Amino acid sequence: MTSFVNIGVKLSIFFHFLWLTLFFAYIFGFIGLESAFLQPVVWLSSPIYGLIISILAIRKKVAQVPAILSIIFSISTFFLWFLVLGISSF
């Protein structure tokens, strides 16, 4: 079980870097999502996955430093998402 959690934490950090890449590509207009329903699913699935796996890793006391990094990335991802939502609502 601990190796699966360790792999999951590393995968969540990879998803966070992928999210940041897609976020800046979306902001600068390189890509766009056409479906309004899929946007929250695509943009919020990575930080939610990161939070769940990181909390599980901290509770199991496995890969604590990457888990804490993943939690920090998840919180910053939510902050960026709500910042963009706030800017686009004006």
C-alpha positions in Angstrom: 0.0 0.0 0.0 2.8 2.4 0.8 4.4 2.1 -2.6 1.0 2.9 -4.2 0.6 6.0 -2.1 4.2 7.0 -2.9 3.6 6.6 -6.6 0.2 8.5 -6.2 1.9 11.4 -4.5 4.6 11.6 -7.3 1.8 11.4 -9.9 -0.1 14.2 -8.2 3.0 16.5 -8.4 3.3 15.7 -12.1 -0.4 16.6 -12.5 0.2 19.9 -10.8 3.0 20.8 -13.2 0.9 19.7 -16.1 -1.9 21.9 -14.7 0.4 24.9 -14.5 1.5 24.3 -18.1 -2.1 24.1 -19.3 -3.1 27.1 -17.2 -0.5 29.4 -18.7 -1.2 28.0 -22.2 -4.9 28.7 -21.6 -4.3 32.2 -20.2 -2.0 33.2 -23.1 -4.5 31.9 -25.6 -2.7 28.9 -27.0 -5.4 26.4 -26.1 -9.1 26.7 -25.2 -11.9 24.4 -23.9 -15.1 24.7 -25.8 -17.3 22.9 -23.3 -18.4 25.1 -20.4 -19.3 21.9 -18.4 -15.9 20.3 -18.8 -13.9 23.3 -17.7 -14.3 22.9 -14.0 -13.9 19.2 -14.2 -10.6 19.5 -16.1 -9.2 22.4 -14.1 -10.2 21.2 -10.6 -9.6 17.4 -10.9 -5.8 17.7 -10.5 -5.8 19.7 -7.2 -8.6 17.6 -5.7 -6.7 14.4 -6.6 -3.5 16.0 -5.1 -5.3 16.9 -1.9 -6.8 13.4 -1.4 -3.6 11.5 -2.1 -1.5 13.9 0.0 -3.8 13.6 3.0 -3.7 9.9 2.6 0.1 9.9 2.4 0.4 12.1 5.5 -1.9 9.9 7.5 0.1 6.8 6.4 3.3 8.6 7.1 4.6 7.9 3.6 6.4 10.5 1.4 5.6 13.3 3.7 7.7 16.0 2.0 6.2 15.4 -1.5 2.8 15.2 0.1 3.3 18.6 1.8 4.5 20.0 -1.6 1.4 18.6 -3.3 -0.9 20.2 -0.7 0.9 23.6 -1.3 0.5 23.1 -5.0 -3.2 22.3 -4.6 -3.9 25.3 -2.4 -2.1 27.6 -4.9 -4.0 25.9 -7.8 -7.3 26.7 -6.1 -6.1 30.3 -5.4 -5.2 30.7 -9.1 -8.5 29.2 -10.2 -10.6 31.5 -8.0 -8.5 34.5 -9.0 -9.2 33.8 -12.7 -12.9 33.3 -11.9 -13.0 36.6 -10.1 -11.3 38.4 -12.9 -13.5 36.9 -15.6 -16.7 37.8 -13.7 -16.0 41.6 -14.1 
